[in-house]
Amino acid sequence: MEINNSEQAYDSEKKKFVEASLADNSKQIESTDEEEVNKHRQRLKREAVIIFDEALRYFDDLALEKRQISIRLVSLPETKA
């Protein structure tokens, strides 16, 4: 099954965002316990995915609000019964 370009772009951008978020929060992850580090990394990944998806929804909703709908009324010719 072929994945379309928009899905590939979404996955690529989400991955970049998650990696950047983990890099930004890497100081919080420092610990001697490997299990604790893994739990913290997983939590940060989930939070980054949620933030990314919510941002996309926000901007999509914003674009829908700004999109104007134009309605053109058409006059039909009069007919005789």
N, CA, C and O atoms as a GROMACS GRO file, in nm:
protein
  324
    1MET      N    1   0.085  -0.118   0.000
    1MET     CA    2   0.000   0.000   0.000
    1MET      C    3   0.089   0.124   0.000
    1MET      O    4   0.183   0.134   0.078
    2GLU      N    5   0.058   0.216  -0.086
    2GLU     CA    6   0.140   0.334  -0.103
    2GLU      C    7   0.092   0.446  -0.012
    2GLU      O    8  -0.027   0.475  -0.004
    3ILE      N    9   0.186   0.510   0.057
    3ILE     CA   10   0.154   0.622   0.145
    3ILE      C   11   0.166   0.750   0.064
    3ILE      O   12   0.265   0.771  -0.007
    4ASN      N   13   0.065   0.837   0.075
    4ASN     CA   14   0.071   0.960  -0.004
    4ASN      C   15   0.168   1.061   0.057
    4ASN      O   16   0.212   1.046   0.171
    5ASN      N   17   0.200   1.162  -0.020
    5ASN     CA   18   0.301   1.259   0.020
    5ASN      C   19   0.264   1.336   0.145
    5ASN      O   20   0.351   1.367   0.225
    6SER      N   21   0.136   1.367   0.164
    6SER     CA   22   0.096   1.443   0.283
    6SER      C   23   0.119   1.361   0.410
    6SER      O   24   0.158   1.416   0.513
    7GLU      N   25   0.094   1.231   0.404
    7GLU     CA   26   0.120   1.145   0.520
    7GLU      C   27   0.269   1.135   0.548
    7GLU      O   28   0.311   1.136   0.663
    8GLN      N   29   0.349   1.125   0.442
    8GLN     CA   30   0.494   1.119   0.459
    8GLN      C   31   0.546   1.250   0.518
    8GLN      O   32   0.632   1.249   0.606
    9ALA      N   33   0.494   1.361   0.470
    9ALA     CA   34   0.536   1.492   0.521
    9ALA      C   35   0.496   1.505   0.668
    9ALA      O   36   0.574   1.555   0.749
   10TYR      N   37   0.374   1.462   0.702
   10TYR     CA   38   0.327   1.466   0.840
   10TYR      C   39   0.419   1.384   0.930
   10TYR      O   40   0.463   1.432   1.034
   11ASP      N   41   0.448   1.260   0.890
   11ASP     CA   42   0.533   1.173   0.970
   11ASP      C   43   0.673   1.231   0.986
   11ASP      O   44   0.732   1.225   1.094
   12SER      N   45   0.726   1.286   0.878
   12SER     CA   46   0.860   1.344   0.881
   12SER      C   47   0.866   1.464   0.975
   12SER      O   48   0.957   1.475   1.056
   13GLU      N   49   0.769   1.554   0.963
   13GLU     CA   50   0.767   1.674   1.048
   13GLU      C   51   0.742   1.638   1.194
   13GLU      O   52   0.801   1.698   1.284
   14LYS      N   53   0.655   1.540   1.217
   14LYS     CA   54   0.629   1.498   1.355
   14LYS      C   55   0.756   1.439   1.417
   14LYS      O   56   0.788   1.468   1.532
   15LYS      N   57   0.828   1.358   1.340
   15LYS     CA   58   0.952   1.298   1.390
   15LYS      C   59   1.054   1.406   1.425
   15LYS      O   60   1.120   1.399   1.528
   16LYS      N   61   1.067   1.508   1.337
   16LYS     CA   62   1.160   1.617   1.363
   16LYS      C   63   1.121   1.692   1.491
   16LYS      O   64   1.207   1.727   1.572
   17PHE      N   65   0.990   1.716   1.507
   17PHE     CA   66   0.943   1.789   1.624
   17PHE      C   67   0.971   1.711   1.752
   17PHE      O   68   1.017   1.768   1.851
   18VAL      N   69   0.944   1.581   1.749
   18VAL     CA   70   0.967   1.497   1.867
   18VAL      C   71   1.115   1.495   1.902
   18VAL      O   72   1.152   1.508   2.019
   19GLU      N   73   1.200   1.479   1.802
   19GLU     CA   74   1.345   1.478   1.827
   19GLU      C   75   1.392   1.612   1.884
   19GLU      O   76   1.475   1.614   1.976
   20ALA      N   77   1.342   1.721   1.831
   20ALA     CA   78   1.380   1.853   1.881
   20ALA      C   79   1.332   1.873   2.024
   20ALA      O   80   1.402   1.930   2.107
   21SER      N   81   1.212   1.825   2.052
   21SER     CA   82   1.157   1.836   2.186
   21SER      C   83   1.240   1.756   2.286
   21SER      O   84   1.269   1.803   2.396
   22LEU      N   85   1.279   1.635   2.247
   22LEU     CA   86   1.364   1.553   2.333
   22LEU      C   87   1.500   1.619   2.356
   22LEU      O   88   1.553   1.617   2.467
   23ALA      N   89   1.555   1.678   2.251
   23ALA     CA   90   1.684   1.746   2.265
   23ALA      C   91   1.673   1.866   2.359
   23ALA      O   92   1.762   1.890   2.440
   24ASP      N   93   1.562   1.940   2.348
   24ASP     CA   94   1.540   2.056   2.435
   24ASP      C   95   1.526   2.015   2.581
   24ASP      O   96   1.568   2.088   2.672
   25ASN      N   97   1.468   1.899   2.604
   25ASN     CA   98   1.442   1.853   2.741
   25ASN      C   99   1.543   1.749   2.788
   25ASN      O  100   1.517   1.679   2.887
   26SER      N  101   1.655   1.736   2.721
   26SER     CA  102   1.751   1.632   2.754
   26SER      C  103   1.809   1.648   2.894
   26SER      O  104   1.848   1.550   2.957
   27LYS      N  105   1.816   1.770   2.944
   27LYS     CA  106   1.870   1.792   3.079
   27LYS      C  107   1.778   1.732   3.184
   27LYS      O  108   1.826   1.690   3.290
   28GLN      N  109   1.648   1.728   3.157
   28GLN     CA  110   1.554   1.669   3.251
   28GLN      C  111   1.567   1.517   3.257
   28GLN      O  112   1.528   1.455   3.356
   29ILE      N  113   1.621   1.458   3.151
   29ILE     CA  114   1.629   1.313   3.139
   29ILE      C  115   1.748   1.256   3.214
   29ILE      O  116   1.749   1.138   3.249
   30GLU      N  117   1.849   1.339   3.241
   30GLU     CA  118   1.971   1.289   3.304
   30GLU      C  119   1.940   1.221   3.436
   30GLU      O  120   1.882   1.281   3.527
   31SER      N  121   1.980   1.096   3.446
   31SER     CA  122   1.959   1.017   3.567
   31SER      C  123   2.051   0.897   3.560
   31SER      O  124   2.100   0.861   3.453
   32THR      N  125   2.074   0.835   3.673
   32THR     CA  126   2.160   0.716   3.675
   32THR      C  127   2.079   0.590   3.648
   32THR      O  128   2.135   0.489   3.605
   33ASP      N  129   1.951   0.594   3.673
   33ASP     CA  130   1.865   0.478   3.655
   33ASP      C  131   1.815   0.472   3.510
   33ASP      O  132   1.741   0.561   3.467
   34GLU      N  133   1.854   0.369   3.436
   34GLU     CA  134   1.818   0.358   3.295
   34GLU      C  135   1.667   0.344   3.277
   34GLU      O  136   1.611   0.399   3.182
   35GLU      N  137   1.601   0.272   3.365
   35GLU     CA  138   1.456   0.254   3.354
   35GLU      C  139   1.385   0.388   3.371
   35GLU      O  140   1.288   0.416   3.301
   36GLU      N  141   1.432   0.469   3.464
   36GLU     CA  142   1.373   0.601   3.486
   36GLU      C  143   1.394   0.691   3.365
   36GLU      O  144   1.305   0.767   3.327
   37VAL      N  145   1.511   0.683   3.304
   37VAL     CA  146   1.541   0.762   3.184
   37VAL      C  147   1.447   0.721   3.071
   37VAL      O  148   1.393   0.808   3.002
   38ASN      N  149   1.426   0.591   3.052
   38ASN     CA  150   1.337   0.543   2.945
   38ASN      C  151   1.194   0.588   2.968
   38ASN      O  152   1.126   0.629   2.874
   39LYS      N  153   1.146   0.580   3.092
   39LYS     CA  154   1.010   0.626   3.124
   39LYS      C  155   0.995   0.774   3.092
   39LYS      O  156   0.896   0.817   3.033
   40HIS      N  157   1.095   0.851   3.132
   40HIS     CA  158   1.090   0.995   3.110
   40HIS      C  159   1.093   1.027   2.960
   40HIS      O  160   1.020   1.115   2.915
   41ARG      N  161   1.178   0.958   2.883
   41ARG     CA  162   1.184   0.978   2.738
   41ARG      C  163   1.051   0.944   2.672
   41ARG      O  164   1.005   1.016   2.583
   42GLN      N  165   0.988   0.835   2.714
   42GLN     CA  166   0.858   0.796   2.657
   42GLN      C  167   0.751   0.901   2.686
   42GLN      O  168   0.670   0.934   2.600
   43ARG      N  169   0.752   0.952   2.810
   43ARG     CA  170   0.654   1.055   2.846
   43ARG      C  171   0.677   1.181   2.762
   43ARG      O  172   0.581   1.240   2.712
   44LEU      N  173   0.803   1.222   2.745
   44LEU     CA  174   0.833   1.339   2.664
   44LEU      C  175   0.794   1.319   2.518
   44LEU      O  176   0.746   1.412   2.453
   45LYS      N  177   0.813   1.197   2.466
   45LYS     CA  178   0.772   1.167   2.328
   45LYS      C  179   0.621   1.180   2.313
   45LYS      O  180   0.572   1.240   2.218
   46ARG      N  181   0.546   1.122   2.408
   46ARG     CA  182   0.399   1.131   2.402
   46ARG      C  183   0.354   1.276   2.406
   46ARG      O  184   0.266   1.316   2.330
   47GLU      N  185   0.414   1.355   2.496
   47GLU     CA  186   0.377   1.496   2.507
   47GLU      C  187   0.407   1.571   2.377
   47GLU      O  188   0.328   1.654   2.334
   48ALA      N  189   0.521   1.543   2.317
   48ALA     CA  190   0.559   1.611   2.192
   48ALA      C  191   0.462   1.576   2.080
   48ALA      O  192   0.425   1.663   2.001
   49VAL      N  193   0.421   1.449   2.072
   49VAL     CA  194   0.326   1.408   1.967
   49VAL      C  195   0.191   1.478   1.989
   49VAL      O  196   0.129   1.524   1.893
   50ILE      N  197   0.148   1.486   2.112
   50ILE     CA  198   0.021   1.553   2.142
   50ILE      C  199   0.029   1.701   2.105
   50ILE      O  200  -0.063   1.755   2.044
   51ILE      N  201   0.138   1.766   2.141
   51ILE     CA  202   0.155   1.908   2.109
   51ILE      C  203   0.156   1.928   1.958
   51ILE      O  204   0.092   2.020   1.907
   52PHE      N  205   0.227   1.842   1.887
   52PHE     CA  206   0.236   1.854   1.741
   52PHE      C  207   0.098   1.838   1.678
   52PHE      O  208   0.059   1.918   1.593
   53ASP      N  209   0.024   1.734   1.719
   53ASP     CA  210  -0.108   1.710   1.660
   53ASP      C  211  -0.206   1.823   1.693
   53ASP      O  212  -0.285   1.863   1.608
   54GLU      N  213  -0.201   1.873   1.817
   54GLU     CA  214  -0.290   1.982   1.854
   54GLU      C  215  -0.258   2.110   1.776
   54GLU      O  216  -0.348   2.184   1.738
   55ALA      N  217  -0.130   2.135   1.753
   55ALA     CA  218  -0.092   2.253   1.675
   55ALA      C  219  -0.144   2.241   1.532
   55ALA      O  220  -0.194   2.338   1.476
   56LEU      N  221  -0.132   2.122   1.474
   56LEU     CA  222  -0.184   2.102   1.338
   56LEU      C  223  -0.334   2.124   1.334
   56LEU      O  224  -0.385   2.189   1.242
   57ARG      N  225  -0.406   2.071   1.432
   57ARG     CA  226  -0.551   2.091   1.436
   57ARG      C  227  -0.586   2.239   1.449
   57ARG      O  228  -0.678   2.288   1.382
   58TYR      N  229  -0.512   2.309   1.534
   58TYR     CA  230  -0.539   2.452   1.554
   58TYR      C  231  -0.523   2.529   1.424
   58TYR      O  232  -0.611   2.607   1.385
   59PHE      N  233  -0.411   2.507   1.355
   59PHE     CA  234  -0.388   2.581   1.231
   59PHE      C  235  -0.482   2.538   1.120
   59PHE      O  236  -0.517   2.619   1.034
   60ASP      N  237  -0.523   2.413   1.120
   60ASP     CA  238  -0.621   2.367   1.022
   60ASP      C  239  -0.756   2.434   1.047
   60ASP      O  240  -0.822   2.479   0.954
   61ASP      N  241  -0.797   2.440   1.174
   61ASP     CA  242  -0.922   2.508   1.209
   61ASP      C  243  -0.915   2.656   1.174
   61ASP      O  244  -1.013   2.714   1.127
   62LEU      N  245  -0.801   2.717   1.199
   62LEU     CA  246  -0.782   2.858   1.168
   62LEU      C  247  -0.795   2.882   1.018
   62LEU      O  248  -0.856   2.980   0.976
   63ALA      N  249  -0.738   2.794   0.940
   63ALA     CA  250  -0.747   2.807   0.794
   63ALA      C  251  -0.891   2.791   0.747
   63ALA      O  252  -0.935   2.862   0.656
   64LEU      N  253  -0.966   2.700   0.809
   64LEU     CA  254  -1.106   2.681   0.772
   64LEU      C  255  -1.189   2.805   0.805
   64LEU      O  256  -1.278   2.841   0.729
   65GLU      N  257  -1.160   2.869   0.917
   65GLU     CA  258  -1.233   2.989   0.955
   65GLU      C  259  -1.206   3.103   0.856
   65GLU      O  260  -1.297   3.180   0.824
   66LYS      N  261  -1.083   3.113   0.809
   66LYS     CA  262  -1.047   3.222   0.719
   66LYS      C  263  -1.093   3.198   0.576
   66LYS      O  264  -1.104   3.291   0.496
   67ARG      N  265  -1.120   3.071   0.544
   67ARG     CA  266  -1.165   3.039   0.409
   67ARG      C  267  -1.305   3.097   0.390
   67ARG      O  268  -1.395   3.073   0.471
   68GLN      N  269  -1.321   3.172   0.286
   68GLN     CA  270  -1.451   3.233   0.261
   68GLN      C  271  -1.529   3.148   0.162
   68GLN      O  272  -1.475   3.098   0.063
   69ILE      N  273  -1.654   3.136   0.191
   69ILE     CA  274  -1.741   3.062   0.101
   69ILE      C  275  -1.819   3.163   0.018
   69ILE      O  276  -1.890   3.248   0.072
   70SER      N  277  -1.805   3.153  -0.112
   70SER     CA  278  -1.880   3.245  -0.197
   70SER      C  279  -1.994   3.167  -0.263
   70SER      O  280  -1.975   3.060  -0.320
   71ILE      N  281  -2.111   3.224  -0.252
   71ILE     CA  282  -2.230   3.162  -0.310
   71ILE      C  283  -2.279   3.253  -0.422
   71ILE      O  284  -2.300   3.373  -0.405
   72ARG      N  285  -2.297   3.192  -0.536
   72ARG     CA  286  -2.344   3.267  -0.651
   72ARG      C  287  -2.485   3.220  -0.684
   72ARG      O  288  -2.508   3.102  -0.711
   73LEU      N  289  -2.578   3.313  -0.681
   73LEU     CA  290  -2.716   3.279  -0.713
   73LEU      C  291  -2.735   3.287  -0.864
   73LEU      O  292  -2.689   3.379  -0.930
   74VAL      N  293  -2.804   3.190  -0.914
   74VAL     CA  294  -2.830   3.183  -1.058
   74VAL      C  295  -2.978   3.210  -1.082
   74VAL      O  296  -3.065   3.154  -1.015
   75SER      N  297  -3.003   3.298  -1.178
   75SER     CA  298  -3.143   3.326  -1.214
   75SER      C  299  -3.184   3.234  -1.327
   75SER      O  300  -3.118   3.227  -1.431
   76LEU      N  301  -3.292   3.162  -1.305
   76LEU     CA  302  -3.343   3.074  -1.408
   76LEU      C  303  -3.445   3.150  -1.494
   76LEU      O  304  -3.516   3.236  -1.443
   77PRO      N  305  -3.451   3.119  -1.620
   77PRO     CA  306  -3.550   3.187  -1.704
   77PRO      C  307  -3.692   3.150  -1.664
   77PRO      O  308  -3.718   3.038  -1.620
   78GLU      N  309  -3.781   3.243  -1.679
   78GLU     CA  310  -3.920   3.217  -1.644
   78GLU      C  311  -3.981   3.121  -1.746
   78GLU      O  312  -3.953   3.128  -1.865
   79THR      N  313  -4.065   3.032  -1.695
   79THR     CA  314  -4.134   2.937  -1.784
   79THR      C  315  -4.284   2.958  -1.771
   79THR      O  316  -4.334   3.003  -1.667
   80LYS      N  317  -4.355   2.926  -1.875
   80LYS     CA  318  -4.501   2.936  -1.871
   80LYS      C  319  -4.558   2.798  -1.850
   80LYS      O  320  -4.512   2.700  -1.910
   81ALA      N  321  -4.657   2.791  -1.765
   81ALA     CA  322  -4.719   2.662  -1.736
   81ALA      C  323  -4.817   2.621  -1.841
   81ALA      O  324  -4.878   2.514  -1.830
   0.00000   0.00000   0.00000
